[in-house]
Each structure stands twice: as structure tokens, then as C-alpha cells.
Amino acid sequence: MVESTGSTRLLAFGMESSDVITAMTRALGPQLSRGTNAECGAGPMAFAVFADGLSIVMQHDRFVGWSTRASNTGGTHTTMSGLGVGSTRAALDSHYVATVARSTLGEEFEAGGIAGVLDGESSSARITDMWAGVSCVAR
């Protein structure tokens, strides 16, 4: 979303990676880094990391997923409902029907196609990581 105008643009999974990188660069500035991981469960993937802890995941030159985590630059990316890293479990539950279960990552949730990790079990626990689409999360 462009904060000054409130406008948004859907970047759908399956889009060409170059189109997504162009849109992300316009919105967030240039990529901070780019790399690949050949050992993901879904097969080799490429990653582009942007400001404020946001990464996009690409496979076969297509945008297939995203992830975001706490960043030391202070920004936070959110869903249209305002849910993002730092949001509480109470906020998660007020916007989505979430399934939460303990995993090797901690308190892991899934809600409406978005997954992530909470830093505890209580309603005041905060989201530390979020992702959607194809991911390369080691459990």
C-alpha cells in the first residue's frame, strides 16, 4: 500500500518474478540482497530481500511466496486487516480463524493462507515471523 494515497496493488502468486521485483523496488527501494537455496522441500528457490525484513520467494521465474520478520530498521509490513509482525495473538484471533500448534519453531499458526510464529501461548503473545505461499521453513 502507498501510505500517502492508500492505493494498493495485488501481486499474485504465479506472476513473473521480474514484475514483482519491479513493483517491490518501486514501493520499498532496491533489494538488499538476493540468493538461492537448493535444499528447500519444494525444490530450489530464489529469494529477494527488501527493506524492513520482507522477502519474496521465487521458483522457475515465478513469484510463489513471501515472508516477513522483525527488522532492525523499524518498518512493519501488514495484511490489509493490519496484522503483522508485532501483532498480538488477540489481534490474530480477532481478524482470522487461526489454528495454533506447538512445532519446532515455537507456537506456529495458520490463518487464512498466512502462517507464522508467535513468541508464546497467551493472548498477549506477539507474532515474530509471517509467511504465505511456498516457503522454505526448516522444522
Secondary structure, 3 states (H helix, E strand, C coil): CECCCCECCCCCCCCEHHHHHHHHHHHHCCCCEEEEECCCCCCCEEEEECHHHEEEEEECCEEEEEEEECCCCCCCCECCCCCECCCEHHHHHHHCCCEEEEECCEEEEEECCEEEEECCCCCCCEEEEEEEECCCCCC
